[in-house]
């Protein structure tokens, strides 16, 4: 709400009193500096003429007169002034003058944008003092109550100031407005102070206690993200100044990264509030409707209860500021509205629009070409059969597993950062749309006829009953030993492991000495069958054969079937001769594994074997005509590199197909945060392979969490990866023996972000290594981790 609402409300009352005379309505607006054009330019534009309802004229005049009284009270600051008066004896002497000045600015219809921002700053400073007084008066219930009412009034006043300043936000004011708007939300949620530690659970508690513990953990993560995002933003403004027009491209990209991080934190908070409030609202609303003869409140108002609660607080205006700031920073950073994750077929893709999360429909077989509008992408999903295009508001890493698999399937996959476009597409559900990439953007024609979607691309459309499109090659060699050195891998003949280990050996032989590769050992194909054949696992082997026989070849297995197979494998006992053989081979490779560590190592090995029977592998292999029981799983054992940064490179740009340009992404910590598509962006860049020009920075990192590891990792290395007609990337698990630790990333302290020379030097060295690797592998484009 803004003071303009007072004028509009007065005009509507006069409009009703004059029997619907539009001249009276617009005369009142003009007399107070408002006109039709200005109202059409509001943040929430008024586009329609007022409507006169003669049958309810008196009721409307009475209702709007009451509403006018509320508007005048709110915008005069009367409630806020009264609250200050009641709490004055509990406050710092500086607080009341700050509030009085803020009230004066809000009451002034001609206040400048600079005055509005200054008043918002004063309101926030007053809230800081209130917070301090609340802590000092924690044992004074009456005083604490008055202070809480004052804080609510200050929150409302801050919201009004933010909403009023939205229309005038510019490159000169957006940085300060964003900081103050999000800080206001932080005070409302009491996130200025560290949260209480989440309650511990042992697993024996009832469901309610476990849900409460999960909610505590979620709140702690969102708290951390909001605080870290605010800290990064404050540091960025302090470093580059408040006028973002002088920040340049790199500053714009950093601005986008912080905005995205704050938006994710706010999204989590909104979801949590909705989950906590809306179920109660539905129950209470239904009970009241059953009691009232007129069946009020209306069902729609109950459904919108939590949304209206959020609109009345600090989160809605903060979200609007973030949205506006994001658009400014994307333009400043030369970031397009669309990010192409997978280009799809050259002729584009067309199909019926369906709005759904990928995870909810990944097992669905769409019988007609489908364009999926998805709000969230985790990286663990499979694109459903029949889907020819995916458009999402999320920003998956271009080199994440789901991105690689989408390109392998020939599916058009793109992120859109224009909320208007996304809302339009979502509202067009059921219509046919033709999607095509033109000049780095996606054009979507929702007037397309079904004839435009005659058939999806072959790779995406094939059903699980189709003839196999991929081949696993010759049968793996029969079991010989529990573990072998990577140097013992045969260069030809029967395969004993997958492409990961064989490519590593080939690279080590051909790459320059300065390109380092990890020493490895391999548990070859056939080890799982040998473990099942051991006397210790006789009963499990019988059950395994029965379960495997019950699964139809080249079809999606049911989730219960998959869960039983994984549980059976993870319950296997280690054959007697396995431990000594594996430990001895690892020692020869320079990898230390003690007998005390063996139980943890064997559990990790079993998890890799069991991952051959996971849901996403079942969907992908079934689509490709491959049976899960035909998948052979070797285990590649390596030391975990305790990295400060990790990167993934494609030596042919995967979005443009340009083979003369690499594309790379860098994250803080371990690379699983990147390939597993943890929320947020990586630092992305491209670089010409001739290495003559500087790398082109495309995005700055915004992932809130970094993974850190040590010890050993047991990596899946199956016979279904890197096949000519099948993208098996990311289908199976790699398991660290010691679980990765997680830390929150403070980008204001990361040289990758704060030191341009350091970042450019790292990008150049990654590009040099990538070019050398591709050359060593015969000039064939490479996917390098």
TIDONU-139766 format. One line per 5 residues: number of its first residue (from 1); their letters; for each residue x, y, z of C-alpha. Coordinates in nm, 2 decimals. Example, Ala and Ser with C-alpha at 12.3 -4.5 7.8 and 13.67 -1.06 7.14 Angstrom:
1> as> 1.23 -0.45 0.78  1.37 -0.11 0.71 .
This chain:
1> xxxxx> 0.00 0.00 0.00  0.11 0.36 -0.07  -0.04 0.70 0.01  -0.17 0.70 -0.35  -0.42 0.44 -0.23 .
6> xxxxx> -0.59 0.70 -0.01  -0.65 0.92 -0.31  -0.78 0.63 -0.52  -1.01 0.52 -0.24  -1.15 0.87 -0.20 .
11> xxxxx> -1.20 0.89 -0.58  -1.40 0.56 -0.58  -1.62 0.68 -0.30  -1.70 1.00 -0.49  -1.75 0.78 -0.81 .
16> xxxxx> -2.02 0.58 -0.62  -2.18 0.89 -0.47  -2.21 1.04 -0.82  -2.39 0.73 -0.96  -2.08 0.61 -1.15 .
21> xxxxx> -1.96 0.94 -1.30  -1.61 0.86 -1.44  -1.55 1.24 -1.47  -1.58 1.28 -1.10  -1.34 0.99 -1.04 .
26> xxxxx> -1.07 1.12 -1.26  -1.12 1.49 -1.15  -1.04 1.39 -0.80  -0.73 1.19 -0.91  -0.60 1.48 -1.12 .
31> xxxxx> -0.66 1.73 -0.83  -0.41 1.52 -0.62  -0.15 1.45 -0.89  -0.27 1.12 -1.02  -0.39 1.02 -1.36 .
36> xxxxx> -0.47 0.71 -1.57  -0.12 0.68 -1.72  0.06 0.69 -1.38  -0.17 0.42 -1.24  -0.09 0.20 -1.54 .
41> xxxxx> 0.28 0.23 -1.44  0.24 0.11 -1.08  0.43 -0.20 -0.97  0.09 -0.36 -0.97  -0.07 -0.16 -1.25 .
46> xxxxx> -0.44 -0.05 -1.25  -0.55 -0.11 -1.60  -0.93 -0.11 -1.57  -1.19 0.16 -1.53  -1.39 0.15 -1.20 .
51> xxxxx> -1.72 -0.04 -1.21  -2.04 0.10 -1.06  -2.28 -0.14 -0.89  -2.60 0.05 -0.82  -2.76 -0.24 -0.63 .
56> xxxxx> -2.49 -0.23 -0.36  -2.40 0.14 -0.38  -2.46 0.21 -0.01  -2.28 -0.10 0.11  -1.98 -0.02 -0.11 .
61> xxxxx> -1.96 0.34 0.02  -1.97 0.22 0.38  -1.71 -0.05 0.32  -1.47 0.19 0.13  -1.52 0.46 0.39 .
66> xxxxx> -1.41 0.21 0.66  -1.12 0.11 0.44  -1.02 0.48 0.39  -1.01 0.52 0.77  -0.76 0.23 0.79 .
71> xxxxx> -0.55 0.36 0.51  -0.53 0.71 0.66  -0.44 0.55 1.00  -0.17 0.33 0.85  -0.01 0.60 0.63 .
76> xxxxx> -0.03 0.87 0.90  0.18 0.64 1.13  -0.07 0.68 1.41  -0.04 0.32 1.53  0.34 0.34 1.51 .
81> xxxxx> 0.34 0.67 1.71  0.11 0.53 1.97  0.34 0.22 2.01  0.64 0.44 2.05  0.46 0.63 2.32 .
86> xxxxx> 0.38 0.32 2.52  0.73 0.18 2.49  0.93 0.51 2.53  1.05 0.43 2.88  1.21 0.11 2.76 .
91> xxxxx> 1.39 0.25 2.46  1.72 0.42 2.39  1.66 0.80 2.37  1.76 0.81 2.00  1.48 0.57 1.90 .
96> xxxxx> 1.18 0.80 1.91  1.33 1.07 1.69  1.42 0.81 1.43  1.06 0.69 1.43  0.92 1.04 1.41 .
101> xxxxx> 1.14 1.12 1.11  1.04 0.80 0.93  0.67 0.87 0.99  0.71 1.22 0.85  0.86 1.09 0.53 .
106> xxxxx> 0.59 0.83 0.48  0.32 1.09 0.53  0.47 1.32 0.27  0.32 1.23 -0.07  0.61 1.42 -0.24 .
111> xxxxx> 0.89 1.24 -0.06  1.19 1.18 -0.29  1.34 0.83 -0.36  1.64 0.93 -0.15  1.42 1.04 0.14 .
116> xxxxx> 1.23 0.71 0.13  1.55 0.51 0.14  1.68 0.72 0.43  1.35 0.67 0.62  1.38 0.29 0.56 .
121> xxxxx> 1.73 0.31 0.71  1.60 0.50 1.01  1.32 0.24 1.06  1.57 -0.04 1.05  1.79 0.14 1.30 .
126> xxxxx> 1.49 0.17 1.53  1.42 -0.20 1.50  1.78 -0.27 1.61  1.72 -0.07 1.92  1.39 -0.25 1.99 .
131> xxxxx> 1.57 -0.59 1.95  1.83 -0.48 2.21  1.55 -0.36 2.45  1.36 -0.69 2.40  1.67 -0.88 2.51 .
136> xxxxx> 1.71 -0.65 2.81  1.35 -0.69 2.91  1.31 -1.06 2.85  1.18 -1.11 3.21  0.93 -0.82 3.19 .
141> xxxxx> 0.62 -0.96 3.03  0.44 -0.63 3.00  0.74 -0.44 2.86  0.82 -0.72 2.62  0.46 -0.72 2.49 .
146> xxxxx> 0.47 -0.34 2.43  0.81 -0.38 2.25  0.67 -0.66 2.03  0.38 -0.44 1.93  0.62 -0.16 1.85 .
151> xxxxx> 0.83 -0.40 1.64  0.52 -0.51 1.45  0.44 -0.15 1.38  0.79 -0.08 1.26  0.79 -0.38 1.04 .
156> xxxxx> 0.46 -0.26 0.88  0.61 0.09 0.83  0.93 -0.06 0.67  0.71 -0.26 0.44  0.52 0.05 0.33 .
161> xxxxx> 0.84 0.24 0.27  0.98 -0.05 0.06  0.66 -0.08 -0.15  0.65 0.29 -0.21  1.01 0.30 -0.32 .
166> xxxxx> 0.98 0.02 -0.57  0.86 0.23 -0.86  1.16 0.46 -0.83  1.43 0.20 -0.78  1.73 0.26 -1.01 .
171> xxxxx> 2.09 0.16 -1.04  2.18 0.44 -0.79  1.94 0.32 -0.52  1.88 -0.05 -0.57  2.19 -0.17 -0.37 .
176> xxxxx> 2.09 0.01 -0.05  1.72 -0.07 -0.09  1.80 -0.44 -0.13  2.02 -0.44 0.18  1.75 -0.27 0.39 .
181> xxxxx> 1.46 -0.47 0.26  1.62 -0.81 0.33  1.75 -0.68 0.66  1.40 -0.59 0.76  1.29 -0.95 0.68 .
186> xxxxx> 1.58 -1.07 0.89  1.46 -0.87 1.19  1.11 -0.99 1.14  1.23 -1.35 1.15  1.48 -1.28 1.43 .
191> xxxxx> 1.76 -1.40 1.21  1.99 -1.13 1.31  2.11 -1.35 1.59  2.24 -1.71 1.55  1.96 -1.96 1.57 .
196> xxxxx> 1.93 -2.22 1.84  2.09 -2.55 1.75  1.86 -2.80 1.59  1.73 -3.06 1.83  1.91 -3.40 1.81 .
201> xxxxx> 1.72 -3.72 1.73  1.81 -4.08 1.78  1.56 -4.23 1.53  1.34 -4.37 1.80  1.12 -4.06 1.85 .
206> xxxxx> 0.76 -4.04 1.73  0.68 -3.89 1.39  0.58 -3.55 1.53  0.92 -3.51 1.71  1.11 -3.61 1.39 .
211> xxxxx> 0.91 -3.36 1.18  0.99 -3.09 1.44  1.36 -3.18 1.42  1.35 -3.17 1.04  1.18 -2.83 1.06 .
216> xxxxx> 1.45 -2.71 1.30  1.72 -2.82 1.06  1.55 -2.65 0.76  1.51 -2.33 0.96  1.88 -2.34 1.06 .
221> xxxxx> 1.99 -2.38 0.70  1.76 -2.10 0.58  1.89 -1.88 0.86  2.25 -1.94 0.76  2.17 -1.87 0.39 .
226> xxxxx> 1.99 -1.55 0.47  2.27 -1.43 0.70  2.55 -1.53 0.46  2.37 -1.37 0.17  2.33 -1.04 0.36 .
231> xxxxx> 2.69 -1.05 0.46  2.80 -1.11 0.10  2.58 -0.83 -0.02  2.70 -0.58 0.25  3.06 -0.67 0.16 .
236> xxxxx> 2.99 -0.62 -0.21  2.83 -0.28 -0.17  3.12 -0.18 0.06  3.37 -0.29 -0.20  3.21 -0.15 -0.51 .
241> xxxxx> 3.00 0.14 -0.38  2.62 0.20 -0.38  2.59 0.31 -0.74  2.58 -0.02 -0.93  2.60 0.15 -1.27 .
246> xxxxx> 2.97 0.17 -1.20  3.01 -0.20 -1.11  3.08 -0.33 -1.46  3.01 -0.68 -1.60  3.19 -0.87 -1.32 .
251> xxxxx> 3.01 -0.67 -1.05  2.68 -0.73 -1.22  2.75 -1.11 -1.22  2.84 -1.09 -0.85  2.51 -0.91 -0.79 .
256> xxxxx> 2.31 -1.18 -0.97  2.48 -1.45 -0.76  2.39 -1.28 -0.43  2.04 -1.21 -0.54  1.99 -1.57 -0.64 .
261> xxxxx> 2.12 -1.69 -0.31  1.89 -1.46 -0.11  1.59 -1.56 -0.33  1.66 -1.93 -0.26  1.68 -1.86 0.12 .
266> xxxxx> 1.35 -1.67 0.10  1.19 -1.94 -0.10  1.27 -2.19 0.17  1.13 -1.97 0.43  0.81 -1.92 0.24 .
271> xxxxx> 0.77 -2.29 0.20  0.82 -2.35 0.57  0.57 -2.09 0.67  0.32 -2.23 0.43  0.37 -2.58 0.56 .
276> xxxxx> 0.33 -2.47 0.92  0.03 -2.24 0.88  -0.18 -2.35 0.59  -0.29 -2.70 0.72  -0.42 -2.53 1.04 .
281> xxxxx> -0.59 -2.26 0.83  -0.77 -2.53 0.62  -0.90 -2.71 0.94  -1.01 -2.39 1.11  -1.16 -2.25 0.79 .
286> xxxxx> -1.36 -2.56 0.73  -1.49 -2.57 1.09  -1.61 -2.21 1.06  -1.78 -2.27 0.73  -1.97 -2.56 0.87 .
291> xxxxx> -2.09 -2.34 1.16  -2.20 -2.04 0.94  -2.52 -2.06 0.75  -2.38 -1.84 0.47  -2.08 -2.07 0.44 .
296> xxxxx> -1.82 -1.80 0.51  -1.53 -1.76 0.49  -1.53 -1.84 0.12  -1.31 -2.14 0.02  -1.08 -1.92 -0.19 .
301> xxxxx> -1.00 -1.69 0.10  -0.90 -1.99 0.32  -0.68 -2.12 0.03  -0.50 -1.78 0.02  -0.47 -1.74 0.40 .
306> xxxxx> -0.09 -1.81 0.42  -0.02 -1.61 0.11  -0.20 -1.31 0.26  0.00 -1.35 0.58  0.32 -1.34 0.39 .
311> xxxxx> 0.20 -1.04 0.18  0.14 -0.86 0.51  0.49 -0.91 0.63  0.84 -0.82 0.52  0.89 -1.11 0.28 .
316> xxxxx> 0.67 -0.99 -0.01  0.83 -0.64 -0.05  1.18 -0.80 -0.01  1.09 -1.05 -0.29  0.98 -0.76 -0.51 .
321> xxxxx> 1.31 -0.57 -0.45  1.51 -0.88 -0.52  1.32 -0.94 -0.85  1.38 -0.59 -0.96  1.75 -0.60 -0.86 .
326> xxxxx> 1.80 -0.93 -1.04  1.68 -0.78 -1.36  1.92 -0.48 -1.32  2.22 -0.70 -1.24  2.15 -0.95 -1.52 .
331> xxxxx> 2.16 -0.65 -1.77  2.47 -0.52 -1.61  2.64 -0.86 -1.63  2.53 -0.91 -1.99  2.33 -1.22 -1.88 .
336> xxxxx> 2.05 -1.33 -2.11  1.70 -1.39 -2.00  1.74 -1.75 -2.10  2.01 -2.00 -2.02  2.04 -2.29 -2.27 .
341> xxxxx> 2.12 -2.61 -2.08  2.06 -2.85 -2.38  1.99 -2.71 -2.73  1.78 -3.00 -2.85  1.71 -3.06 -3.22 .
346> xxxxx> 1.80 -2.78 -3.47  1.44 -2.76 -3.59  1.32 -2.70 -3.23  1.06 -2.89 -3.03  0.69 -2.88 -3.01 .
351> xxxxx> 0.43 -3.04 -2.78  0.15 -3.00 -2.53  0.23 -2.79 -2.23  0.23 -2.97 -1.89  0.32 -2.79 -1.56 .
356> xxxxx> 0.48 -3.03 -1.31  0.80 -3.09 -1.12  1.02 -3.34 -1.31  1.06 -3.56 -1.01  0.68 -3.61 -0.98 .
361> xxxxx> 0.64 -3.72 -1.34  0.97 -3.88 -1.42  0.82 -4.23 -1.44  0.53 -4.11 -1.66  0.52 -4.21 -2.02 .
366> xxxxx> 0.37 -3.92 -2.21  0.19 -4.06 -2.52  0.21 -3.73 -2.71  0.50 -3.48 -2.74  0.52 -3.27 -2.42 .
371> xxxxx> 0.67 -2.94 -2.32  0.73 -2.96 -1.95  0.72 -2.64 -1.74  0.91 -2.73 -1.42  0.96 -2.51 -1.11 .
376> xxxxx> 1.24 -2.71 -0.96  1.53 -2.93 -1.07  1.74 -3.13 -0.82  1.97 -3.30 -1.07  1.86 -3.65 -0.96 .
381> xxxxx> 1.57 -3.68 -1.20  1.53 -3.84 -1.54  1.35 -3.65 -1.82  1.02 -3.84 -1.87  0.96 -4.03 -2.19 .
386> xxxxx> 0.77 -3.83 -2.45  0.90 -3.50 -2.32  1.07 -3.30 -2.60  1.14 -2.98 -2.40  1.19 -2.87 -2.04 .
391> xxxxx> 1.16 -2.50 -1.94  1.24 -2.42 -1.57  1.27 -2.12 -1.34  1.56 -2.31 -1.18  1.92 -2.28 -1.30 .
396> xxxxx> 2.08 -2.62 -1.31  2.46 -2.63 -1.37  2.52 -2.68 -1.74  2.76 -2.96 -1.66  2.54 -3.13 -1.40 .
401> xxxxx> 2.43 -3.49 -1.45  2.08 -3.40 -1.56  2.21 -3.15 -1.81  2.45 -3.41 -1.96  2.17 -3.66 -1.98 .
406> xxxxx> 1.93 -3.41 -2.14  2.18 -3.34 -2.42  2.22 -3.71 -2.47  1.85 -3.75 -2.51  1.82 -3.46 -2.76 .
411> xxxxx> 1.58 -3.28 -2.53  1.56 -2.90 -2.54  1.63 -2.79 -2.18  1.64 -2.42 -2.08  1.61 -2.19 -1.78 .
416> xxxxx> 1.40 -1.87 -1.80  1.46 -1.58 -1.56  1.16 -1.37 -1.68  0.87 -1.43 -1.44  0.62 -1.29 -1.68 .
421> xxxxx> 0.72 -1.54 -1.95  0.70 -1.83 -1.70  0.37 -1.72 -1.57  0.23 -1.70 -1.92  0.36 -2.05 -2.01 .
426> xxxxx> 0.22 -2.19 -1.68  -0.12 -2.04 -1.76  -0.11 -2.20 -2.10  -0.11 -2.55 -1.97  -0.29 -2.78 -2.21 .
431> xxxxx> -0.21 -2.57 -2.51  0.04 -2.67 -2.78  0.37 -2.48 -2.79  0.65 -2.47 -3.05  0.99 -2.40 -2.89 .
436> xxxxx> 1.30 -2.30 -3.08  1.64 -2.15 -3.00  1.71 -1.83 -3.19  2.02 -1.63 -3.12  2.08 -1.76 -2.77 .
441> xxxxx> 1.72 -1.72 -2.66  1.42 -1.95 -2.67  1.11 -1.85 -2.86  0.79 -2.02 -2.75  0.48 -2.00 -2.98 .
446> xxxxx> 0.17 -2.10 -2.78  -0.05 -2.06 -3.09  0.11 -2.36 -3.25  -0.12 -2.63 -3.37  -0.09 -3.00 -3.27 .
451> xxxxx> 0.04 -3.07 -3.62  0.36 -2.88 -3.52  0.43 -3.16 -3.27  0.40 -3.45 -3.50  0.67 -3.65 -3.32 .
456> xxxxx> 0.93 -3.59 -3.05  1.30 -3.66 -3.12  1.37 -4.03 -3.15  1.59 -4.04 -2.84  1.33 -3.87 -2.62 .
461> xxxxx> 1.02 -4.04 -2.75  1.12 -4.40 -2.76  0.92 -4.61 -2.52  1.07 -4.89 -2.30  0.91 -5.14 -2.53 .
466> xxxxx> 1.11 -5.02 -2.83  1.39 -5.22 -2.98  1.72 -5.16 -2.79  1.90 -4.85 -2.91  2.22 -4.90 -2.71 .
471> xxxxx> 2.45 -5.20 -2.67  2.66 -5.30 -2.37  2.92 -5.46 -2.60  3.07 -5.80 -2.55  3.03 -6.00 -2.23 .
476> xxxxx> 3.26 -5.89 -1.94  3.55 -6.12 -1.85  3.48 -6.39 -1.59  3.59 -6.31 -1.24  3.97 -6.35 -1.19 .
481> xxxxx> 4.06 -6.16 -0.87  3.91 -5.92 -0.62  4.11 -5.62 -0.72  4.37 -5.51 -0.98  4.59 -5.21 -1.03 .
486> xxxxx> 4.48 -4.96 -1.29  4.81 -5.03 -1.47  4.70 -5.39 -1.51  4.39 -5.30 -1.70  4.39 -5.48 -2.04 .
491> xxxxx> 4.41 -5.25 -2.34  4.21 -5.48 -2.56  4.00 -5.80 -2.54  3.74 -5.87 -2.28  3.66 -5.57 -2.06 .
496> xxxxx> 3.71 -5.59 -1.68  3.59 -5.24 -1.59  3.41 -4.94 -1.73  3.52 -4.63 -1.92  3.62 -4.42 -1.61 .
501> xxxxx> 3.92 -4.64 -1.53  4.02 -4.72 -1.89  4.01 -4.35 -1.99  4.22 -4.26 -1.69  4.49 -4.51 -1.79 .
506> xxxxx> 4.49 -4.39 -2.15  4.52 -4.03 -2.04  4.80 -4.10 -1.81  5.00 -4.26 -2.09  4.94 -3.98 -2.34 .
511> xxxxx> 4.91 -3.65 -2.14  5.20 -3.42 -2.05  5.37 -3.49 -1.72  5.22 -3.18 -1.56  4.87 -3.30 -1.61 .
516> xxxxx> 4.83 -3.52 -1.29  4.59 -3.81 -1.26  4.51 -4.00 -0.94  4.65 -4.35 -0.88  4.38 -4.61 -0.86 .
521> xxxxx> 4.28 -4.97 -0.81  3.98 -5.14 -0.95  3.74 -5.41 -0.82  3.66 -5.55 -1.16  3.33 -5.68 -1.32 .
526> xxxxx> 3.22 -6.00 -1.16  3.30 -5.92 -0.80  2.94 -5.88 -0.70  2.86 -6.22 -0.86  3.16 -6.37 -0.68 .
531> xxxxx> 3.04 -6.22 -0.35  2.69 -6.38 -0.41  2.86 -6.71 -0.48  3.03 -6.72 -0.14  2.90 -6.96 0.12 .
536> xxxxx> 2.82 -6.67 0.35  2.57 -6.53 0.10  2.40 -6.85 -0.02  2.05 -6.75 0.09  2.09 -6.40 -0.04 .
541> xxxxx> 2.21 -6.54 -0.38  1.89 -6.74 -0.42  1.67 -6.44 -0.34  1.88 -6.22 -0.57  1.82 -6.46 -0.86 .
546> xxxxx> 1.45 -6.47 -0.80  1.41 -6.10 -0.77  1.63 -6.04 -1.08  1.42 -6.29 -1.28  1.09 -6.11 -1.17 .
551> xxxxx> 1.21 -5.78 -1.34  1.11 -5.76 -1.70  1.42 -5.69 -1.92  1.45 -5.34 -2.06  1.15 -5.22 -1.86 .
556> xxxxx> 1.11 -4.99 -1.56  1.13 -5.19 -1.25  0.89 -5.09 -0.97  1.02 -4.90 -0.67  0.96 -5.19 -0.42 .
561> xxxxx> 1.15 -5.42 -0.65  1.44 -5.18 -0.67  1.44 -5.12 -0.29  1.45 -5.50 -0.23  1.75 -5.55 -0.46 .
566> xxxxx> 1.94 -5.27 -0.30  1.87 -5.39 0.05  1.97 -5.74 -0.04  2.31 -5.63 -0.18  2.38 -5.40 0.11 .
571> xxxxx> 2.31 -5.69 0.35  2.58 -5.91 0.19  2.87 -6.04 0.40  3.23 -6.00 0.28  3.38 -6.32 0.14 .
576> xxxxx> 3.67 -6.45 0.36  3.94 -6.39 0.10  3.82 -6.05 -0.02  3.95 -5.82 0.26  4.32 -5.92 0.23 .
581> xxxxx> 4.32 -5.92 -0.15  4.17 -5.57 -0.17  4.39 -5.42 0.10  4.70 -5.57 -0.06  4.62 -5.44 -0.40 .
586> xxxxx> 4.54 -5.09 -0.27  4.87 -5.08 -0.09  5.05 -5.16 -0.42  4.87 -4.86 -0.57  4.99 -4.64 -0.29 .
591> xxxxx> 4.64 -4.63 -0.13  4.63 -4.70 0.24  4.34 -4.90 0.39  4.38 -5.06 0.73  4.19 -5.36 0.86 .
596> xxxxx> 4.01 -5.14 1.10  3.88 -4.94 0.80  3.77 -5.24 0.61  3.41 -5.26 0.74  3.35 -4.90 0.62 .
601> xxxxx> 3.52 -4.97 0.29  3.31 -5.28 0.23  2.99 -5.09 0.31  3.09 -4.83 0.05  3.16 -5.10 -0.21 .
606> xxxxx> 2.82 -5.25 -0.15  2.65 -4.91 -0.19  2.81 -4.88 -0.54  2.70 -5.23 -0.64  2.35 -5.16 -0.51 .
611> xxxxx> 2.33 -4.83 -0.71  2.29 -5.04 -1.02  1.93 -5.09 -0.90  1.83 -4.73 -0.84  1.52 -4.56 -0.98 .
616> xxxxx> 1.69 -4.32 -1.22  1.90 -4.60 -1.37  1.59 -4.81 -1.41  1.41 -4.54 -1.60  1.71 -4.44 -1.82 .
621> xxxxx> 1.82 -4.80 -1.90  1.46 -4.91 -1.97  1.42 -4.63 -2.21  1.74 -4.73 -2.39  1.64 -5.09 -2.41 .
626> xxxxx> 1.89 -5.20 -2.15  1.81 -5.45 -1.87  1.95 -5.36 -1.53  2.06 -5.72 -1.47  2.28 -5.68 -1.78 .
631> xxxxx> 2.47 -5.39 -1.62  2.81 -5.49 -1.48  2.95 -5.28 -1.21  3.32 -5.23 -1.14  3.44 -5.01 -0.85 .
636> xxxxx> 3.72 -4.76 -0.90  3.90 -4.69 -0.58  4.09 -4.36 -0.54  4.21 -4.11 -0.28  3.99 -3.81 -0.23 .
641> xxxxx> 4.16 -3.49 -0.33  4.11 -3.25 -0.04  4.04 -2.97 -0.28  3.98 -2.60 -0.23  3.81 -2.58 -0.56 .
646> xxxxx> 3.68 -2.83 -0.81  3.59 -2.80 -1.18  3.42 -2.97 -1.47  3.51 -2.90 -1.83  3.36 -2.99 -2.17 .
651> xxxxx> 3.61 -2.93 -2.44  3.34 -2.87 -2.69  3.09 -2.60 -2.57  2.78 -2.81 -2.48  2.52 -2.54 -2.54 .
656> xxxxx> 2.65 -2.40 -2.87  2.82 -2.71 -3.00  3.13 -2.49 -3.08  3.43 -2.73 -3.09  3.68 -2.45 -3.09 .
661> xxxxx> 3.57 -2.33 -2.74  3.57 -2.50 -2.40  3.31 -2.44 -2.13  3.39 -2.49 -1.76  3.24 -2.45 -1.42 .
666> xxxxx> 3.41 -2.41 -1.09  3.28 -2.46 -0.73  3.42 -2.42 -0.38  3.52 -2.76 -0.23  3.44 -3.10 -0.38 .
671> xxxxx> 3.30 -3.14 -0.73  2.99 -3.34 -0.63  2.83 -3.00 -0.55  2.86 -2.93 -0.92  2.78 -3.25 -1.10 .
676> xxxxx> 2.51 -3.33 -0.84  2.35 -2.99 -0.91  2.33 -2.86 -0.56  2.12 -2.54 -0.54  2.28 -2.24 -0.69 .
681> xxxxx> 2.52 -2.15 -0.97  2.89 -2.24 -1.02  3.14 -1.99 -1.16  3.10 -2.05 -1.54  3.34 -1.94 -1.81 .
686> xxxxx> 3.43 -2.02 -2.17  3.76 -1.99 -2.35  3.89 -2.03 -2.71  4.11 -2.34 -2.75  4.38 -2.13 -2.91 .
691> xxxxx> 4.43 -1.98 -2.57  4.50 -1.64 -2.73  4.23 -1.44 -2.56  4.12 -1.40 -2.20  3.86 -1.64 -2.07 .
696> xxxxx> 3.50 -1.51 -2.08  3.33 -1.50 -1.74  2.97 -1.60 -1.77  2.85 -1.65 -1.42  2.96 -1.61 -1.06 .
701> xxxxx> 2.91 -1.88 -0.79  2.60 -1.87 -0.57  2.59 -2.22 -0.42  2.53 -2.18 -0.05  2.71 -2.50 0.06 .
706> xxxxx> 3.05 -2.66 -0.01  3.14 -3.02 0.03  3.47 -3.13 0.18  3.61 -3.48 0.19  3.91 -3.69 0.27 .
711> xxxxx> 4.01 -4.06 0.27  3.90 -4.29 -0.01  3.62 -4.28 -0.26  3.46 -4.58 -0.43  3.34 -4.48 -0.77 .
716> xxxxx> 3.09 -4.66 -1.00  3.25 -4.77 -1.32  2.99 -4.97 -1.52  2.97 -5.11 -1.87  2.68 -4.87 -1.95 .
721> xxxxx> 2.87 -4.54 -1.93  3.01 -4.34 -2.23  2.82 -4.56 -2.48  2.77 -4.42 -2.84  2.39 -4.42 -2.81 .
726> xxxxx> 2.34 -4.38 -2.44  2.43 -4.12 -2.18  2.49 -4.30 -1.86  2.65 -4.01 -1.68  2.54 -3.98 -1.32 .
731> xxxxx> 2.31 -4.28 -1.32  2.51 -4.47 -1.05  2.66 -4.37 -0.72  3.01 -4.29 -0.61  3.05 -4.32 -0.24 .
736> xxxxx> 3.32 -4.16 -0.01  3.42 -4.40 0.27  3.41 -4.10 0.51  3.09 -3.89 0.44  3.16 -3.55 0.30 .
741> xxxxx> 3.13 -3.26 0.55  2.93 -2.96 0.46  3.02 -2.59 0.52  2.84 -2.27 0.44  3.03 -2.06 0.18 .
746> xxxxx> 3.11 -1.70 0.26  3.19 -1.57 -0.09  3.31 -1.24 0.06  3.61 -1.44 0.19  3.67 -1.64 -0.13 .
751> xxxxx> 3.96 -1.53 -0.36  3.78 -1.69 -0.65  3.52 -1.41 -0.61  3.71 -1.12 -0.46  4.04 -1.14 -0.65 .
756> xxxxx> 3.99 -1.10 -1.03  4.35 -1.18 -1.11  4.34 -1.50 -0.91  4.02 -1.61 -1.08  4.15 -1.53 -1.43 .
761> xxxxx> 4.47 -1.72 -1.36  4.28 -2.03 -1.25  4.05 -2.01 -1.55  4.35 -1.99 -1.79  4.52 -2.29 -1.62 .
766> xxxxx> 4.21 -2.50 -1.64  4.17 -2.41 -2.01  4.54 -2.50 -2.08  4.50 -2.84 -1.90  4.17 -2.91 -2.09 .
771> xxxxx> 4.33 -2.84 -2.43  4.62 -3.06 -2.34  4.39 -3.35 -2.23  4.18 -3.33 -2.55  4.50 -3.34 -2.76 .
776> xxxxx> 4.63 -3.64 -2.56  4.30 -3.82 -2.63  4.33 -3.78 -3.00  4.15 -3.46 -3.04  3.81 -3.61 -2.94 .
781> xxxxx> 3.60 -3.37 -2.72  3.63 -3.46 -2.36  3.43 -3.43 -2.04  3.69 -3.37 -1.76  3.64 -3.36 -1.39 .
